Amino acid sequence: MPFGIILKFGQSQYTRNLQAMKIHLILLFAFAVLSTVLAAQPAFTRQDTLRGSVTPERAWWDLTYYHLDIFVNPADSTIAGSNTIQYRVLAPGQRMQIDLQPPLKIEKVMQNGASLPVQQDGNAWFVDLGEPRKPGTVEVVTVHYSGRPQIARRPPWDAALTWETDANGKPFVATSCQGDGASLWWPCKDHMYDEPDSMLISVRVPAGLMDVSNGRLRRVDDNGDGTKTFHWFVSNPINNYGVNVNIADYVHFSEQYQGEKGALDCDYYVLPYNLEKAKKQFQDVPRMMEAFEHWFGPYPFYEDGFKLVEVPYLGMEHQSSVTYGNGYLNGYRGFDLSGSGWGLKFDFIIIHEAGHEWFANSITYEDIADMWVHEGFTAYSENLFLDYHYGKEAGADYVIGTRANIRNDRPIIGVYDVNHRGSGDMYYKGANMLHTLRQIVYDDEKWRGILRGLNREFYHQTVSSQQVEAYLSAYTARDLSSFFDQYLRTVMIPRLEYRIQGKKLSYRWANCVPGFDMPVRVLINEEEQWLLPASNEWKEWKASKAIKSFEPDRNFYITRKQVE
């Protein structure tokens, strides 16, 4: 219910004054909290809005197809080429926003043989099509560009291109661009709400090198000038940051995984001197597929296959072309992020980045403010991998262990329409929120059905957090609005407060949003009980004998406090 004040008739003047004082203090506190929140908000610019919102220059046209055709030259760290953009007209429009970040430059934009006027506004380039396009038509523009793109200093966290050499002195080049955007290295409609239905990626490289990109390799052209062009076709919708280029002196090996939809081609591209290590380490791939198809349903891109590609940085979830740089070690570069020991039972990059095929590449956020939909579910998938192969307690030990990494510095959900992500807690806090929700469902087969249903409902779609929240509320048959508000939109961890008086237990939720009513499983005198605490409202439970011990179930991400 809305925040309000009710004064009963017949109260004494003293009582009314006391209530007024309390109300005044509450309002002062609320104002202080609001001022702190507003002060903590970053300042946003016009460029943030152009990048992060569905501008009028984006809204009137829908992507249907890309053909990215480029020459990547490791000798001088440049890119040159074009992107052909096919689009369907949704409403009359004649001004189109294309995104490309400096120092790269658009040289010209062509449509029907004519060069179109282009005006640059920072990272956004506005193309004048001359006259409004007719709704329902499908049209094409080709954007020609070139330059020396930004260089990634700490990939994949600061995104761009990584220009390295391998141990044999040969070029070792890769892209990674989540967050900062695909427009770091190619011109596109750089907003996550719209994806092409398919894409052709043609990459020309010096002879002696190979490009590995998304989808299936259609052919390789020998250009007769000391270069070769690799043509990769993606037959499924693909998000912008999922498109990638990897260039090296690769060797290739492969296998087929017999999955829920038949034979899945799994291809691996690694540096020659790492071949034997890769053959051993990449045995985690079929184990990953078996666990994730069990929990989430069929791998979402059978038509495009699955690839694992060695790169000179840690790794990234590029669709059907997952990149790998974990040093052929279990854990996260040999370290267990959970401190439980279970994190060393698998290669973190293989399991985590491949988990994004379901959550990021098939189910994709519309706005980066909802990035938890990618990272929360995928961090949780690490738990489910262990659950499937080593048992439920192993998975629980792992996800609970990752709580030590949660900072609760700011909410998980960011600011909409300005390309602003929430706290990095979206990983471990997001995973623990989902692990907690599994306890509330209290039926593992039902929970598995919910996760598989989520992947059917939003298969190959862009979504909002609200859509995912509504789905989970509907299929758990429970209003989870306060649950999600608590864990996604505040930094408060719900605190179970209790007091024990002989056989009587009093309990309530504190440090929580209004209306927070999550049920919780506890052990009272070492016997399991379910409690239904209310937000800041004491309830009672009576035992048949004196209460000697009280312990909330560790699987719930909460704190506890005994009060007098």
N, C-alpha and C positions, 0 to 999 in steps of 0.2 A: 504494500500500500504506500501511497506518497507520504513523505515526511509531513507531519502535521502536529498541531497542539490542541488538546482537548482539556478544558477546565470544567469541572463538575460544579453545578449549582450547590449552594449551601456550604461551601468551603469557608474556612476562616480567612481573615485578611493575611494572617501570618503564613498560612499554607499557600495562598495565592502569590505572596511576595517571594516565598522560597522557590516556587515553581518558576516564577518569572526570572529569578536569579539563575536557576539551572538552565533555562532556555537561553538566556543571554550568554552563559558560558559555553553552551553547546554551539551557538552560532559563531562565537569568537573562535572556537576550536575548528569548526568547519571552514571558516574563512582562512585561518592560518594554514590548514591543510591544502585548501584550494590554491592559495598564494604560493605555497611551496611547489605544488605540482606545476602551476603555470610558469614559475621561475625556472623549473627544470627542463621545460620544453625547449628544444633547439629552435633557433631562428631559421625560417625557411625563405627561400628566394623564388623569384619567377622561374628560374631554371629548374628548381625542385618541382614546381607545379607542372611545368611543361613535360618533364620526364615522368612524374608520378600520377598524372590524372588523365582521364579520357577526354582530351581536349576536343573542341568542335572540329578541328582539323584531322582528328583521328576517328571520330564517332561515325561519320557518314559512309565509311568504307570498311569492308570485311576482307581480311586476308584469305586467299585460297591456295596460293602457291608461291614459292621462292625458287629462283635459280641463282645461287651464289657461284660466281665464276671468277676466280682470282689466281694471281701469281704471287706466291710467297717466296721472297728472296732472302735467304739467310745471310748472304754476303754483305748486304747493307741494311738488314732489318726493316725491309719495306714490304708493303702490300699494294697491289694495283689490280683493278679489275672492275667488275660490275655485279649488281644484284638486280635481277629481273623480278618485279613484283606484280603478281596477278591478283586482282581484287574484284570483289562484287560490290556494286553500288547499292547501298541500303537506303539512302535519302539523297536528294539533290545536294551536290557539293562540288566545289571547284578549287579549293585550297587544301593541299595535302601536307601533313607533317611527316617528314622522314627524319630519323635521328642518326647522327654521326658525330662522334666526339673528336675535337681537335687533339693532336695536330693533323689528323686525317682531314681531307677536303673532298667535297663533291665537285667533280669537274663539269658534269652536265647531267641532265635528266631528259630522256627521250621518250616520246609517245607518238606512235603512228608516224615515225620518220621525222618528227619535228622536235626541235630543242625547246624546252620549256623554261620560263623564268624561274629562278630560285633565289630566295632571300634567306640568309642565315641569321639566326638568333641564338647565339651560344652553341649548345649541342643540338638544337633543333633547326631543321632546314625546311622552309615552307615553299612548296611547289605550286605554281599557278597553272592550272589546267586550261585556262582560257574561258571556259564556259561550264555551267553546271552539268554534271554527268547524270544520265538517266537511270533512275532506280531499276534494279533487276538486271542491268547489263554487267558483263564481265569484261574488264579492261586490263591493260598491261602498261606499266612504266618501267624503264630500265635506268638505273642509277649508276653512273660511272664515278669511280673514286680512286684515290691513291694517297700515298704518304707513308710516313714512319710512325706507326701507332705507339701509344704509351707502352712503357716496359714495366712489367710486374716486378716489384722489388721483393714482395713477400707473398707469392702466390700460394694458395688461391684466395687469400684474405684480401690482398689488394690486387684487384683483377686487371688483367690485360694480357699481353703476350709474354711468354718466357722464351728467351733466346739463349740457349745453352749449347755446350758441346758434350758429347759422350766421352768415355774413357779413351776412345780411339781418335779423338779430335774431330769427329764428324758432327754436323749440325744436329741439334736436339731441340725442337721447337714445339710449343704447345700453347693453346689458348685456354683461358679460364676467366669467366666474366660475370658470375652471379653478383647481384647487388649493384655494382658499378655499371653493368649493362653490356649487352652484346654490341651496342653502338660504339664501344671502345675499338672494335676492329672491323665491323662491317655495317653498312647502312641498312636500317630496318625500321619497322614499326616497333619501337623499343618499349613496349608495355605488355605486361603479362596477360592481360585480359583477352588478347587476340592471338591465335596461332594459325599458321598455314595448315591446310589439310595434308599437304605433302611437300617435299623439298628435294631439289637436286643440288648437290655440293660438288663443284668441279675445282680441283686444286692443282695448279701447275707448280712443280718443284724441280730442282736440279736433278739430273740423272744420278743414280746411285742412292737416292733417298726415296722414301715411300711416304705418302700421306694416308693416314687412317682417319676417317670421319664417320659420321653417323650412318646407319642403315646398311644397305647392301652395295658391294662394289659391282658396278655395272660393266665397266671396262677401264682399260688403261691405254692412253694414247701416247705413242712416241712422237714427239713434235719435230724431230729431226734437227733441233737446235741445241741439243744438250739438256733438254728438259722433258719431263713426262707429266701428263695430266691424269689424275685419278678422279673418276666420276662415281660418286656415292649417292644412292637414291634412298630417301626416307619415305616410306609409304603411309606413315601415320602422322597425325598432328604432332608438332614439336614446338616446345617453348624456345624463346630466343636464346637464353643463356645455355640451353641444352645443346645448341649447335656447336660443334668443335672441330678443330684442325689439329692434328698431331703429326709431326714430320720428323723422321729419323731413319736410320739404317736398320729397319725392323726385320726380325725373323718372325715367322708365323707358325702356330700349331693350332689344332682345333679338336673338338669332340662334339658329340650330340648328346643332349639331355632328353630323356623320354619323360615329358611332362604332361600336364593335364590336357594340353591341346595338341599332343603329339610330339614329334621330334623337333627339338629346338637346337639350332646351330649355335654353338659357342666357339668363338674365335678369339685367339690370344695373340697380341703383337708385343714383342719385347726386344730389348737390345740383345745382340747375339751372345754376348758373354754371360747373360743372365738366363739363358734358355733352360738349363737344367734346374736352377733354383725355381724358375717360374712353373715348370712342369710339376714340381712338388707342391709349391705354395698355392697354386691355383686349383688344387683339389678342393679348396673351400667353395668353389663356384657351384658344383652340383649339390653340395650340402646346403648351401644358401638357397638354391632354387627349391629343393625339397621342403625346407622349412617354411619359406615364404609363400610357396604355392599352397601349402597346407593352411596357413593362417590368413592369407590375403586373397587367394584365388590365383588363376593362371597368370603367368608372366604376361605383362600387357603388350608386348611387342614381338610376338612370334614371327610376324611377317618380316621384320627387320633384323631378327637375330639378336644375339647378345655378344658384346665384345668387351674384353678387358685389355687396356692399352697402357703400356708403360710410359710415364711422363717424368719430366724433371722437377716436379713438385709433388705434394702429398697425395693429391687425388681429387676427383670431382665426379658428380653424378650425371655426366653428359649422356643423353638418352641413347640407348643401344650401343654406346661407346664409352663405357665407364672408364675413367682414367685412374691410374694406379702408380703410386710412388712411395709405398710404405716400407721399402727396403727389404722386402721378402721376409718380414718378421711378423710374428703374432702380436696381438695387442695393437696399441697405437704407437708405432715406432718402437715396439718392444716393451711398452709400458701399459699396465692395466689401469684404465681410467676409473675403474670401480673400487680398486683396492681389495677386491674380494678373492682374487685369484682366477676367477672365471673369465676375466677379460683376456687372459693369455691362451684361451682355448680356441681362438679364432683370429684371423687377420682382420683387424678393425676396418680397414679401408675397403676390403672386398665386401664385407657384410653391410657396413653402413652405406657406402655409396651405391651399391646394388639395390639396397632397400629403397632408395629414392626412385627406382624405376616405377614402383607403385605409388609412392607419395612424393611428388615433385614433377615427375615426367608424365604419368598417367593422370593422377589427380594433382592439379596445379593451382597455386594461389592466384587470384585475380590481382591482388595488391600485396606488395611485399610486407605491408603491416601485418598480414596474416601468415607470415613465414613459418609460424609454429606448425601449420598444417603439414609442411614438408619436414621440418626438423624434429618436432615432437614425436610424430608417428614413427619417423625413421630411427631416432634414438631408442624408441620403445621396441623397434624391430630387433635390436640387438638382444634385448631380454627374451623375446619370443624365439629367436634362433637358439639360444641356450636352453630355453624351456623345451623346445622340440627335441633337441639332441641329448640333453643332459638332465632334464627333469625340471619340474616346476620350482623346486627350491633353489636350484642353480640360477634360474632366471631371476627369481626374487632377490637372491643375494646380490646379483649384479646390479639390478636397477636401484635397489636400496643403497648399495655402495656408492652409486653416482650422486647421491644427494649431497655428499661432501663438496661437490663442485658447484652447487647452487649458490648464487650470490644474493638473490632478491634485491637487486639494485634498482630495477624499474620493471614495469609490467611487460609481459611477454608480447602483447599486441602493441604495435607501433602506431604511428599517426598515418591516417589514410590520405591518399591523393598527392603525396609529396615524396614518394619513394623512401619511406622511413621505416626501417625494421624495428622490432621490439628488442627486449633484452636477450642476450645470449642464453639466458635461462630457458629459452624455448626448447633447448635440447633436453637437459636433465630434469628440469621442473616439468616440462611437457611430458616426458616419458613417465615420470612418477605420478603425474595427474592421471594419465591413461591407465597406469597400473592400479591406481586407487579406484578408478571407475570399474575396472575388471572385478574388484572385490565387491563393489556395490551390486553389480549384475549377479554375482555369486552363482554363476553357471557357466563353466568354461566352454561348453559346446555352443551355448547361446552367444557368448562373447565372440567366439570364432565366427559364428554366423553373421554377427554384426559387422565384424571387420571385412569379411568377404562381401557382404552386402554393400558396404560402403564403396568398395572397389567396383562393384557392378553399377551402383547408382550413379557414380561420378566418373565412370570409365572415360578416359581421354577428354576430360572437361576441365575448364577453369572454374574455381569455386571461391566462395568467401568463407571465412570462419563461421559466420552465422548459418550458412547452409550445412556445414559439418556439425555444428552444435545442434541444429534442429533435427538432423538425421539421428544423431545419437540419443537425443531426448525421445524421439518417436519410437525408436527400436529398443530402447531400454524400458519404455513405458513409464518414464519418469521425467518430471520437469527438472531439467538440469541447468536452468538459466542462472540460478545463484551459484551453483557449483562452478560453472565456467567463468562467471564474473569474478569469483573468488580467486581462482588459480590463474586466469589469463589476464585479468584487467586490474589486479591489485598486486602488491608485494607482500600481502599478509598471508601467513600460514595459519590455518584455523587451529585454535588452541582448545583442546578439550579440558575444561576445568571441572574439578570434582571435589567432593568432600565425603568422608566416610564417618558415619555415626552409628556404631554397632552393626545392626543388620541393614541400615538404610544408606543408600548411595544417592547423593544429589549430583547432578551433572548439567552442563550446558556448553554451547559453543561460544567462544569469545574470539576477539581479534578477527572478526569476520564481517562480511557484507550483511546488510539487513535481509532477513528471510533465509539465511543459510541454514539448511536443514538436512545435511548429509547424514545418513545412517552410518554407524560405525560398529565394527565387531571388536569386542573386548573379551578378556579372560578375567572372570571374577571367581576367586577361590579356585583358579586353574580350570574353570569350566567356561565354555564359549557362550557368550550372550550378545545379542544385538541391542544396541541402544539407539534411540531416535532423539538426539539432542536438538534443541532449538537455539536460535541466535539470541544470546544474552538473556535467556529465560530458563530459570532453574526447573528441572524435572526430577522426579524421584523414582527409585527402583528399590524394591525390598527383597532381601535374600531370606532363605529359610534358617540361616545361622549367621553368626558374626562374620563380617567381611574382613578377611585377613590379607588378601592380595587383590590388586587391581592392575591390569596391564592392557593397554590398547594394542590391537594387532599391528605389528610392525609394517604390514603392507600398505597401511593408510598413511599418506603423506600429511601428517599433522604433528603438532606438539601437544604436550600434556602439562597440567599444573594442578597440584593438590592445594586447595585453599582451605583456610580455617572457617 
